Amino acid sequence: MKNLLRLKHGSVSGAGAVIAAPGAGKQIVIVDILASAATTLKQTDGSGSVIAYIPAGSTNLRSGISVGANVAVHSTAGNVTITYFTQEITAV
């Protein structure tokens, strides 16, 4: 189980970058999302792959959403706050 004391928060007012890419060998894992309006979370600069469609309100995840290796998170609308942690990617 992950150490939840290392949770971080990223936020944006309107469309734009919510969380910067964590760096080589790491990935973002989203655990909670607050949104003032329905939005789409996308990878990279907002033109990347869709991570998730998020309704307005609070979205508490029972299982985190892994975003991908060294990928940023962008929102397409509304005010968004994301609770997340970064995870080292190890070879299996």
C-alpha positions as CSV (number, residue, x, y, z in Angstrom):
1,M,0.0,0.0,0.0
2,K,1.2,3.5,-0.8
3,N,2.1,6.0,1.8
4,L,-0.8,8.4,1.7
5,L,1.1,11.0,3.7
6,R,2.9,11.9,0.4
7,L,-0.2,13.2,-1.4
8,K,0.1,16.3,-3.4
9,H,-2.4,18.7,-4.9
10,G,-2.6,20.4,-8.3
11,S,-5.2,23.0,-9.4
12,V,-6.2,25.2,-12.3
13,S,-8.9,27.9,-12.9
14,G,-10.4,27.2,-16.3
15,A,-8.8,25.0,-19.0
16,G,-5.1,24.3,-18.7
17,A,-2.3,22.4,-17.0
18,V,-3.2,20.9,-13.6
19,I,-0.1,18.8,-12.9
20,A,3.3,19.1,-14.5
21,A,5.1,16.0,-15.8
22,P,6.9,14.3,-12.8
23,G,10.1,13.5,-14.7
24,A,11.7,10.4,-16.2
25,G,11.0,7.1,-14.5
26,K,7.9,8.4,-12.6
27,Q,4.2,8.6,-13.2
28,I,1.3,10.4,-11.6
29,V,-1.5,8.5,-9.9
30,I,-4.8,10.5,-9.4
31,V,-6.8,9.6,-6.2
32,D,-9.3,12.5,-5.9
33,I,-10.8,15.1,-8.2
34,L,-12.9,18.3,-7.5
35,A,-14.4,20.1,-10.5
36,S,-16.7,23.1,-10.7
37,A,-18.0,21.9,-14.1
38,A,-17.8,18.7,-16.2
39,T,-14.4,18.4,-17.7
40,T,-12.1,16.1,-19.6
41,L,-8.6,15.3,-18.2
42,K,-6.1,14.8,-21.0
43,Q,-2.4,13.9,-21.1
44,T,0.5,16.2,-22.1
45,D,-0.7,19.7,-23.4
46,G,-4.4,19.1,-23.6
47,S,-4.2,17.5,-27.1
48,G,-3.0,14.1,-25.8
49,S,-5.0,11.0,-24.9
50,V,-8.0,11.2,-22.7
51,I,-7.4,10.2,-19.1
52,A,-11.0,10.5,-17.9
53,Y,-14.2,12.3,-18.2
54,I,-15.1,14.0,-14.9
55,P,-18.5,15.3,-13.8
56,A,-19.0,18.5,-11.8
57,G,-18.5,17.9,-8.0
58,S,-16.3,15.6,-6.1
59,T,-14.9,12.3,-7.5
60,N,-13.4,10.1,-4.9
61,L,-11.6,7.2,-6.5
62,R,-11.4,3.8,-4.8
63,S,-8.5,2.9,-7.0
64,G,-6.1,5.5,-8.4
65,I,-5.8,6.4,-12.1
66,S,-2.3,5.9,-13.4
67,V,-1.6,8.7,-16.0
68,G,1.5,7.2,-17.7
69,A,5.2,7.6,-17.7
70,N,6.4,11.2,-17.4
71,V,3.1,12.7,-18.5
72,A,1.4,16.0,-17.5
73,V,-2.3,16.3,-16.7
74,H,-4.5,19.0,-18.3
75,S,-8.2,19.9,-17.8
76,T,-10.4,21.2,-20.7
77,A,-12.9,23.2,-18.6
78,G,-13.9,24.5,-15.1
79,N,-11.9,24.9,-11.9
80,V,-10.2,21.7,-11.1
81,T,-8.2,20.4,-8.1
82,I,-6.6,17.0,-8.2
83,T,-5.1,15.0,-5.3
84,Y,-2.4,12.7,-6.5
85,F,0.9,11.0,-5.7
86,T,3.9,10.3,-7.9
87,Q,5.2,6.8,-8.2
88,E,8.5,5.4,-9.4
89,I,8.2,3.1,-12.4
90,T,10.1,-0.1,-12.0
91,A,10.7,-2.8,-14.5
92,V,8.9,-6.1,-13.9
